[in-house]
Structures are given as structure tokens and as C-alpha cells.
Amino acid sequence: MTLRPPSRYRERLTAIEESCDALGYEIAAEKASSLGRAGKAVGEAMDALRAFESEHGSNNADMGETARRERTRLLKRAAAATHAYFIQRELCGLRRHHDAIALFGIPPAVLARLGAT
């Protein structure tokens, strides 16, 4: 036995369902846009870190104090951007981050700051 609402409410229910679909579409579009912006921030942070490490190396013991501080700042920036990106991915339903780590070439030093391996 199925339960159907009275016919006089059917038009209202159809209108409500259509507006919910439009809202769901808008939410999905915003999630995708937000994920794109977070990905761009990760890419920029990784590019800056790679540029620094290509010039100064990645071993803190071989750097001067100023270079060491700059590398630490860049690592923090990269870790913050990566963390925000991972959270946004999870909000979109993407739970595994191995493909993102490979895509952006996220180094172990950044992942260690996130508590990941």
C-alpha cells in the first residue's frame, strides 16, 4: 500500500522539490568552486616552496638563519594551504588524498606538519 498526499498539495510539493534541486545545484557549484580555489592556493604554495628549495636546498643544516626562517615560513604556508584543501576535499566527499598528494607533489616535510605520512 502506498501513501500519496492529497492532490491539492501535489503542485506545492512539486514546486518545493524543484527549488530544492536548484539549491542542491547551487551548493554543489559552490563546493566545486571552493575546491578549485583551495587547489590553486596549494599549487602556489608548493611552487614557492620548490623555488626556494631549488635555490637554497632543503637541508636546514646547510642554510643560514635567514634562509632557515624563510623555509619554515614557506612550509607553514604550504601546510596551511594543504590542510584547507584536504578539508574542502572531504566536504566534497573525497576521503582519500593520495591522488592530490601526487598531483601537487606535496613533500613529506609538509605532510609531517599535518600529521600525515
HELIX and SHEET records of a PDB file:
HELIX    1   1 SER A    7  HIS A   56  1                                  50    
HELIX    2   2 ASN A   60  ASP A   62  5                                   3    
HELIX    3   3 GLU A   65  LEU A   91  1                                  27    
HELIX    4   4 HIS A   98  PHE A  104  1                                   7    
HELIX    5   5 PRO A  108  LEU A  114  1                                   7    
END                                                                             
